[in-house]
Amino acid sequence: MQDRCVSASKALGVSSIELSAPRPHSATVRMPGDKSISHRAFMCASIADGESSIVGANAGADVRATVDALRALGASIRGDISSAMHVRGIRDFRTPGSALDCGNSGSTMRMLAGLIAGRVDATLDGDASLRRRPMERVTYPLRMMGADVKTTNGKPPLKLRASPQPLRGAAITLPVASAQVKSAVLFAALRAQGPTVVTEPAHTRDHTERMLRSMGASLDVNGNSIAVQPSLLKPLADYRVPGDFSAAFFFIAGAVVLPGSNLRLENLGMNPTRIAALDVLRAMGADIEIMDTREDHGEAIGDVVVRGGRDLRNAAIEAEQIPNLIDEIPALCTLAAAAGIDFEVRNASDLRTKESDRLATTVRLLRAFGAIAEELPDGISIGSGRRLRAPERVTTEGDHRIGMSAAILGLATRSRITIDDTDCIATSFPNFSDVWRSAFY
């Protein structure tokens, strides 16, 4: 049985996943709750006027860091995060007794900074990886609104101080397309004096706008500009978090590269600002079908059916697509290498400031399998004509998306591999190995 499954083991104190040759078959799977939406649901519920119910939130370490931080700030959050949680909103946050530990979660740090800016004294800190990530992109617009927030040479920890006066609304143009920064400004604007207009250089994922509108916020979207008035939020009633599309994309890519695979992924979030990577796969010629679409609290939901075995063709990614498929770039590059097609990604330098330098770590992973891969200043180039071979062991380099990309390559090569340092995958997908096994083994 072991040669047909994914199993987790401990080697020298480091978690590993052992993968053997896959067994193509038909399967139906569900993804964990969407991580981006889960962060926002708990943050919005913490300031809503009443009690919210959040069902099926992401149970990974990143979202748990958000929940723990909100509890330290005085929010009442009870229940089982993997099933149902109840959140009673509060008008005023309390000063936490110690630094708020954001772990490895940039989403927690950046959006929480906007939620509490001007309202409480607090320090936001994180692990060594998070301490290397840029934070001036979020502190700059908050300072424009009157917040007292400082970084350490532009990086964490963030130190925020309460203000005797409310923040003031402002017209803010963001220099970098970032849904996290945009969300931080929108959260701060809910308690500011006067209207706030935030304009982004490219349209990024809009979960925050959809959620705030469903909770009664006065918010208008006009192109890449969002205008928001100070607003009280009504609670989220029986809010069901859709499945995480970014997690699902690794399974979608895996099914595409595995002939004979027929995979249905149920109840996925199909927000138009999240699924640009599907357009790329369709342009490559992948067999993908979207079914049973519906809407809940402003979010599109549906099932995705993927059938493997088609020959893929070269496809280009346009610059305007990058913000809405940034998380899927490692998987797209992996799929291109597995399919033996030419592929190039540009305008993606923001990948250098994720959990790892994802341009460098993706290229190293691909080369470990024998792919022709070149690291560019702002992207990656994949060359065709090279048959991949699986190494005995690879490492995630502490990045969950690199680890899940390695699993795709294991499918493509039909080989036994071991992926080392896989604890990081639990930040977004605690039971990844079990779901991967059900899909492909």
Number of C-alpha atoms within 10 A of each C-alpha: 4 9 13 15 20 24 16 17 15 12 10 7 8 11 15 22 21 20 26 19 19 23 18 18 16 15 15 15 15 17 23 25 28 25 26 24 23 27 23 24 25 26 23 23 27 30 24 22 17 16 20 24 21 25 22 20 30 29 23 21 20 24 28 21 22 26 25 15 22 22 18 19 21 18 24 16 22 14 13 14 20 15 14 16 19 21 27 19 25 18 12 14 20 17 17 17 9 10 17 24 20 27 23 22 24 21 22 27 29 26 26 25 27 26 23 23 32 27 23 17 18 24 22 22 21 22 14 12 17 23 19 17 17 19 23 21 19 24 26 16 23 26 17 15 24 18 26 18 22 20 17 13 10 16 17 23 24 24 18 22 18 17 15 8 12 18 24 19 24 21 16 20 15 19 11 15 20 21 23 25 26 29 25 26 30 27 27 28 30 26 22 23 16 14 18 24 20 22 21 20 14 21 18 22 23 18 20 22 20 16 19 26 17 17 21 13 19 16 20 14 13 8 10 13 18 19 18 26 20 20 18 17 22 20 24 25 16 13 18 19 26 29 27 26 26 25 22 22 20 24 26 28 27 30 30 30 26 25 18 16 22 22 25 24 24 20 24 26 28 22 20 13 15 22 19 18 23 19 14 19 21 15 15 19 16 24 18 20 13 15 15 10 14 14 12 13 16 15 19 16 22 19 20 21 18 21 21 21 15 16 15 21 17 16 17 13 18 11 12 13 19 22 22 21 23 18 19 25 22 27 27 23 24 30 25 26 29 28 24 22 21 19 21 20 22 16 19 20 17 18 19 17 15 19 22 22 15 25 25 17 21 28 23 20 23 25 16 18 22 16 24 19 23 19 16 17 13 14 21 24 17 21 16 17 12 15 14 21 17 21 14 13 15 21 19 24 21 18 22 21 27 29 25 25 26 29 26 25 26 26 27 26 19 17 17 18 22 24 22 22 22 23 17 22 22 15 21 25 23 17 14 17 20 13 19 19 16 15 25 24 19
